[in-house]
Amino acid sequence: MSFQAYLDAVEKKTGLTPRQLIAKAAEKGFVDDSAKAGQILEWLASDYQLGRGYGMAIVHVIKNGARIDSKHVGTSGTHRDESDTLWLDGAASKPG
């Protein structure tokens, strides 16, 4: 499953785009460098019933933004993607 597919699945499960979840994380103080992944995962599990895999995709975009490592672009690995930039504004508005 591509990294983008994880984010699209999170949107489907929660009804919130990744960008909306980042905003909610900011309201809770989770965008601060001191916020730990475990804290964010607990929040996502409690409020949105997201498992670890989906939660870690959101943790990544909270901590690192829309960029993923280029080693995942065009590969056949687990988190292969077409681009090193993730779309955070919702599957329905994703270009092409």
C-alpha positions in Angstrom: 0.0 0.0 0.0 1.4 3.4 -0.9 1.9 6.1 1.7 -0.8 8.2 -0.1 -3.2 5.2 0.0 -2.8 5.1 3.8 -3.7 8.8 4.0 -6.7 8.3 1.7 -7.9 5.4 3.9 -7.5 7.5 7.0 -9.7 10.2 5.4 -12.3 7.5 4.5 -12.3 6.1 8.1 -12.4 9.5 9.9 -14.2 11.8 7.5 -11.3 14.2 7.9 -8.5 15.1 5.4 -4.9 14.7 6.6 -4.7 18.5 6.7 -7.7 18.7 9.0 -6.2 16.1 11.3 -2.9 18.1 11.4 -5.0 21.1 12.4 -6.7 19.1 15.2 -3.3 17.8 16.3 -2.1 21.4 16.5 -5.1 22.3 18.7 -3.9 19.5 21.1 -0.3 20.7 21.0 1.0 17.7 19.1 2.8 19.7 16.4 5.4 20.7 19.0 8.7 18.9 18.7 8.3 17.6 22.2 5.1 15.6 21.2 5.9 11.9 21.1 4.5 9.5 18.5 3.0 7.4 21.2 0.9 10.3 22.5 -0.4 11.1 19.0 -1.2 7.4 18.4 -3.1 7.2 21.6 -5.2 10.3 20.6 -5.8 8.9 17.1 -6.9 5.5 18.5 -9.1 7.0 21.2 -10.8 9.7 19.1 -10.8 8.1 15.6 -10.2 4.3 16.2 -7.1 4.4 14.0 -4.7 1.5 14.3 -1.0 1.9 14.5 -0.3 1.7 10.7 -2.8 4.4 9.8 -1.8 6.4 12.9 1.9 6.4 12.0 1.0 7.8 8.6 -0.7 10.7 10.3 2.2 11.0 12.8 4.5 11.3 9.8 2.6 14.2 8.2 2.2 15.9 11.6 6.0 15.7 12.2 7.4 16.0 8.6 4.7 17.6 6.5 3.8 16.4 3.0 7.3 15.2 2.0 8.4 11.6 2.0 11.8 10.2 1.4 12.6 9.8 -2.3 13.7 6.2 -1.7 10.0 5.4 -1.7 9.2 7.0 -5.0 8.8 4.7 -8.0 10.0 1.7 -6.1 8.2 -1.6 -5.4 8.6 -1.3 -1.6 5.9 -1.2 1.0 5.3 2.5 0.9 5.9 3.1 -2.8 4.5 6.3 -4.2 4.6 8.2 -7.5 5.8 11.4 -6.0 7.8 12.6 -2.9 5.0 14.9 -2.1 1.8 13.6 -0.4 -1.6 15.1 -1.0 -3.1 16.3 2.3 -6.2 18.1 1.1 -8.5 15.1 0.5 -8.9 12.4 -2.0 -11.8 14.1 -3.8 -9.6 17.2 -4.6 -6.5 15.2 -5.6 -5.2 16.2 -9.0 -5.1 13.6 -11.8 
